[in-house]
């Protein structure tokens, strides 16, 4: 799966499941301060990652990731 495919799947999930405005999701957007992901959301995101990509992400890994781009690159590195 390409990085573009991963990015698009994650973007679509955030827009549909968390009702995040599309213009808030850009490569350097901070997951917490720009996109608005809070600690409770991390569990839902971890379930999504496992369901869609087959990687069992733990919330500690997710908390260490700062930007949307870093998050997508991390997922891409784990599924390839």
Beta strands, then each sheet from edge to edge (+ up, - down):
end
